[in-house]
Amino acid sequence: FIAFLVFGLLPIIFSVILAFYDVDVLSGIYNPVGFQNFTDLMADGRFWNALANTFDIWFLSTIPMIIMSIGLAAILHNPFLRGSTFWRTILLVPNITSVLAIAIVFGQLFGRDFGMVNIIIGSLGFPHVDFVQGTTSSHTAIATMIVWRWTGYNALIFLAAMLAIPSELYESASLDGAGKWKQFLYVTLPGLRNTITFVLIVGTIGGLQVFAEPLILGGSYNGGDSGQFSTLTLFLFDQAFVAYKWGYAAAIGIAITVIVVIVSTINFFITRKIAGDKQ
């Protein structure tokens, strides 16, 4: 509790207070400005661009990641799979690998002239894609990094949930004539309802706070030439530690928190509704 108070709660309270001040970093003077930081934020095109980029990357990464994770978990759940412990261990390798190393490797893979992805695209007769300068292409590259890193980790979470589903449910469904697909659809998915909600909410929180991947791939804090790499956390970092607008950065942090709460709440009700209908 003491550690949480010192390193968790107090910084949050200080950030909330800081959002209502204009801070002169050199002199240490705090000038109260009321809601001016929030008003400026709502009128700042850079904020809305970062928000759009963040949601685009979140959508391109979170949805495919959940689908692939459930698919991998279903494969690992197969009782006839040999070396299941080995495959479960392998799935954790991307998650424990350094984000910096992942971003550097994927930066080479998505290179414009000599990247492996563009070599494959060129061999198919299509022109090379600039994954750094393009907006959609850069978001796809960042989303691919996120999917590669977190799919295996989430697959193990789904696998644990699948193992907790009573086998009697599958036996009853089999006796009623349900095949493997219908068992998965009407037994496994409803049994994963709480886990899907958890993974989606955690993925949303992480997706709206993505920082290292766009920073390393883009190579700067300003979000690229046309702001295509700018995310909410990159924008916050740029304003706090490059422009030294601490009050404005604190307002961005509060805005991110509010957005995460709203999106997570929407995700919660949608997943509960879909899973409840399946059940």
C-alpha positions as CSV (number, residue, x, y, z in Angstrom):
1,F,0.0,0.0,0.0
2,I,2.9,2.4,0.8
3,A,4.5,1.6,-2.6
4,F,1.2,2.1,-4.4
5,L,0.7,5.4,-2.6
6,V,4.2,6.8,-3.4
7,F,4.6,5.4,-6.9
8,G,1.0,5.1,-8.1
9,L,-1.6,7.3,-6.4
10,L,0.4,10.4,-5.7
11,P,1.7,10.8,-9.3
12,I,-1.8,10.4,-10.6
13,I,-3.1,13.1,-8.2
14,F,-0.2,15.3,-9.2
15,S,-0.8,14.8,-12.9
16,V,-4.5,15.7,-12.5
17,I,-3.5,18.9,-10.6
18,L,-0.8,19.7,-13.2
19,A,-3.4,19.6,-16.0
20,F,-4.9,22.8,-14.7
21,Y,-1.6,24.7,-14.8
22,D,0.8,26.2,-17.3
23,V,4.3,25.2,-16.1
24,D,7.4,27.2,-16.7
25,V,10.0,24.4,-16.5
26,L,13.1,26.6,-16.2
27,S,11.7,28.8,-13.5
28,G,9.5,26.3,-11.8
29,I,6.5,28.7,-11.9
30,Y,3.0,27.2,-12.0
31,N,0.5,29.5,-13.6
32,P,-3.2,28.4,-13.1
33,V,-5.1,28.3,-16.4
34,G,-8.2,26.4,-15.4
35,F,-9.6,24.3,-18.3
36,Q,-7.5,26.0,-20.9
37,N,-5.2,23.0,-21.5
38,F,-8.3,20.8,-22.2
39,T,-9.8,23.5,-24.5
40,D,-6.6,23.8,-26.5
41,L,-6.4,20.0,-26.7
42,M,-9.9,19.7,-28.2
43,A,-8.9,22.3,-30.8
44,D,-5.5,20.7,-31.5
45,G,-5.4,18.8,-34.9
46,R,-2.3,16.9,-33.8
47,F,-4.3,15.3,-31.0
48,W,-7.1,14.2,-33.3
49,N,-4.6,12.8,-35.8
50,A,-2.8,10.9,-33.0
51,L,-6.2,9.6,-31.8
52,A,-7.2,8.4,-35.3
53,N,-3.8,6.7,-35.7
54,T,-4.1,5.0,-32.4
55,F,-7.5,3.6,-33.1
56,D,-6.4,2.5,-36.5
57,I,-3.5,0.6,-35.1
58,W,-5.6,-0.8,-32.3
59,F,-8.2,-2.2,-34.7
60,L,-5.6,-3.7,-37.1
61,S,-3.8,-5.4,-34.2
62,T,-6.3,-6.3,-31.5
63,I,-9.1,-8.0,-33.5
64,P,-6.7,-10.3,-35.6
65,M,-4.7,-11.0,-32.5
66,I,-7.8,-12.3,-30.6
67,I,-9.0,-14.4,-33.5
68,M,-5.5,-15.9,-34.0
69,S,-5.1,-16.5,-30.2
70,I,-8.3,-18.4,-29.9
71,G,-7.4,-20.5,-33.0
72,L,-3.9,-21.3,-31.6
73,A,-5.5,-22.2,-28.2
74,A,-7.9,-24.5,-29.9
75,I,-5.0,-26.3,-31.6
76,L,-3.1,-26.6,-28.3
77,H,-6.3,-27.9,-26.7
78,N,-6.3,-30.9,-29.0
79,P,-5.5,-33.9,-26.8
80,F,-3.8,-35.7,-29.7
81,L,-1.2,-32.9,-30.2
82,R,2.3,-34.1,-29.5
83,G,4.9,-32.0,-27.7
84,S,2.2,-29.6,-26.4
85,T,4.5,-28.3,-23.6
86,F,7.2,-27.4,-26.2
87,W,4.6,-25.5,-28.4
88,R,3.3,-23.7,-25.3
89,T,6.8,-22.6,-24.4
90,I,7.5,-21.5,-28.0
91,L,4.5,-19.2,-28.0
92,L,6.0,-17.2,-25.1
93,V,9.2,-16.4,-27.0
94,P,7.9,-13.3,-28.8
95,N,6.5,-11.9,-25.6
96,I,9.8,-12.1,-23.7
97,T,11.8,-10.7,-26.6
98,S,12.9,-7.1,-26.3
99,V,10.5,-4.6,-27.9
100,L,13.5,-2.8,-29.3
101,A,14.8,-5.9,-30.9
102,I,11.4,-6.7,-32.4
103,A,11.0,-3.2,-33.8
104,I,14.5,-3.3,-35.4
105,V,13.9,-6.7,-37.0
106,F,10.5,-5.8,-38.3
107,G,11.8,-2.5,-39.5
108,Q,14.2,-4.5,-41.7
109,L,11.5,-6.9,-42.8
110,F,9.3,-4.0,-44.0
111,G,12.2,-2.1,-45.6
112,R,11.2,-0.3,-48.8
113,D,13.9,-1.5,-51.1
114,F,15.4,-4.7,-49.6
115,G,12.9,-5.7,-47.0
116,M,11.7,-9.3,-47.2
117,V,8.0,-8.3,-47.3
118,N,8.7,-6.0,-50.3
119,I,10.8,-8.7,-52.0
120,I,7.8,-11.0,-51.8
121,I,5.5,-8.3,-53.0
122,G,7.8,-7.6,-55.9
123,S,8.0,-11.2,-56.8
124,L,4.3,-11.3,-57.2
125,G,4.4,-8.5,-59.7
126,F,3.3,-5.6,-57.5
127,P,5.3,-2.4,-56.8
128,H,7.1,-2.0,-53.5
129,V,5.3,-0.5,-50.6
130,D,6.8,2.3,-48.5
131,F,5.9,1.1,-45.0
132,V,7.4,4.1,-43.4
133,Q,5.9,7.0,-45.4
134,G,2.5,5.6,-46.0
135,T,-0.2,6.0,-43.3
136,T,-2.1,2.7,-43.8
137,S,1.0,0.8,-44.6
138,S,2.9,2.1,-41.6
139,H,-0.1,1.2,-39.3
140,T,-0.1,-2.3,-40.8
141,A,3.6,-2.7,-40.0
142,I,3.1,-1.6,-36.4
143,A,0.0,-3.7,-36.0
144,T,2.0,-6.7,-37.3
145,M,4.6,-6.2,-34.6
146,I,2.0,-6.1,-31.9
147,V,0.2,-9.2,-33.2
148,W,3.4,-11.1,-33.4
149,R,4.4,-10.2,-29.9
150,W,1.1,-10.8,-28.0
151,T,-0.7,-13.5,-29.9
152,G,1.1,-16.4,-28.2
153,Y,0.7,-14.9,-24.8
154,N,-3.0,-14.4,-25.2
155,A,-3.3,-17.9,-26.7
156,L,-2.1,-19.4,-23.4
157,I,-4.7,-17.4,-21.6
158,F,-7.4,-18.7,-23.8
159,L,-6.0,-22.2,-23.5
160,A,-6.2,-22.0,-19.7
161,A,-9.8,-21.0,-20.0
162,M,-10.6,-23.9,-22.4
163,L,-9.0,-26.4,-20.1
164,A,-11.4,-25.1,-17.4
165,I,-14.5,-25.9,-19.5
166,P,-16.1,-29.1,-18.1
167,S,-15.6,-32.1,-20.5
168,E,-19.2,-33.1,-19.8
169,L,-20.4,-30.3,-21.9
170,Y,-18.5,-31.5,-24.9
171,E,-19.7,-35.1,-24.3
172,S,-23.3,-33.9,-24.1
173,A,-22.9,-31.9,-27.3
174,S,-21.4,-34.9,-29.0
175,L,-24.2,-37.1,-28.0
176,D,-26.7,-34.6,-29.4
177,G,-24.9,-34.9,-32.7
178,A,-22.8,-31.7,-32.6
179,G,-19.6,-31.9,-34.6
180,K,-16.3,-30.3,-33.7
181,W,-17.2,-26.9,-35.2
182,K,-20.6,-26.7,-33.5
183,Q,-18.9,-27.8,-30.2
184,F,-16.5,-24.9,-30.6
185,L,-19.2,-22.5,-31.5
186,Y,-21.8,-23.4,-28.9
187,V,-19.6,-24.8,-26.0
188,T,-16.1,-23.3,-26.3
189,L,-16.9,-19.7,-27.2
190,P,-19.6,-19.2,-24.5
191,G,-17.1,-20.7,-22.1
192,L,-14.6,-18.1,-23.1
193,R,-16.9,-15.2,-22.6
194,N,-15.2,-13.8,-19.5
195,T,-11.7,-14.4,-20.9
196,I,-12.5,-12.7,-24.2
197,T,-13.8,-9.7,-22.3
198,F,-10.6,-9.6,-20.2
199,V,-8.2,-10.0,-23.2
200,L,-10.1,-7.4,-25.2
201,I,-10.1,-4.9,-22.4
202,V,-6.4,-5.4,-21.7
203,G,-5.7,-5.3,-25.4
204,T,-7.6,-2.1,-25.7
205,I,-5.6,-0.5,-22.8
206,G,-2.3,-1.7,-24.3
207,G,-3.4,-0.7,-27.8
208,L,-4.3,2.8,-26.8
209,Q,-0.9,3.2,-25.1
210,V,1.3,1.9,-27.9
211,F,4.6,3.7,-27.8
212,A,7.8,1.8,-28.6
213,E,6.8,0.3,-31.9
214,P,5.9,3.5,-33.7
215,L,8.8,5.4,-32.1
216,I,11.4,2.9,-33.3
217,L,9.9,2.3,-36.7
218,G,9.3,6.0,-37.3
219,G,12.6,7.1,-35.8
220,S,11.3,10.3,-34.1
221,Y,9.0,11.6,-31.4
222,N,7.1,13.9,-33.8
223,G,5.3,11.1,-35.5
224,G,6.8,11.2,-39.0
225,D,6.7,13.7,-41.8
226,S,2.9,13.7,-42.0
227,G,2.2,12.5,-38.5
228,Q,1.5,9.0,-39.7
229,F,3.3,7.4,-36.7
230,S,1.9,9.8,-34.1
231,T,0.0,7.9,-31.4
232,L,-1.5,9.3,-28.2
233,T,1.4,8.3,-26.0
234,L,4.0,9.5,-28.5
235,F,2.1,12.9,-28.6
236,L,2.1,13.0,-24.8
237,F,5.8,12.2,-24.6
238,D,6.6,14.9,-27.3
239,Q,4.7,17.5,-25.4
240,A,6.1,16.6,-22.0
241,F,9.8,16.0,-22.7
242,V,10.5,17.7,-26.0
243,A,8.3,20.8,-25.9
244,Y,8.3,20.8,-22.0
245,K,4.6,21.6,-21.9
246,W,3.9,19.6,-18.7
247,G,0.5,20.9,-18.0
248,Y,-0.6,20.2,-21.6
249,A,0.9,16.7,-21.4
250,A,-1.0,16.1,-18.2
251,A,-4.2,17.0,-20.0
252,I,-3.3,14.6,-22.7
253,G,-2.8,11.9,-20.1
254,I,-6.2,12.5,-18.6
255,A,-7.8,12.4,-22.1
256,I,-6.1,9.0,-22.7
257,T,-7.5,7.7,-19.5
258,V,-11.0,8.8,-20.3
259,I,-10.8,7.3,-23.8
260,V,-9.5,4.0,-22.4
261,V,-12.4,3.8,-19.9
262,I,-15.0,4.6,-22.5
263,V,-13.7,2.2,-25.1
264,S,-13.2,-0.6,-22.5
265,T,-16.7,-0.1,-21.2
266,I,-18.1,-0.4,-24.8
267,N,-15.9,-3.5,-25.4
268,F,-17.2,-5.1,-22.2
269,F,-20.9,-4.7,-23.1
270,I,-20.4,-5.8,-26.7
271,T,-18.4,-8.9,-25.9
272,R,-20.8,-9.9,-23.1
273,K,-23.8,-9.4,-25.5
274,I,-22.2,-11.4,-28.3
275,A,-21.1,-14.2,-26.0
276,G,-24.4,-14.2,-24.2
277,D,-26.3,-14.6,-27.6
278,K,-24.0,-17.6,-28.5
279,Q,-24.7,-19.2,-25.1
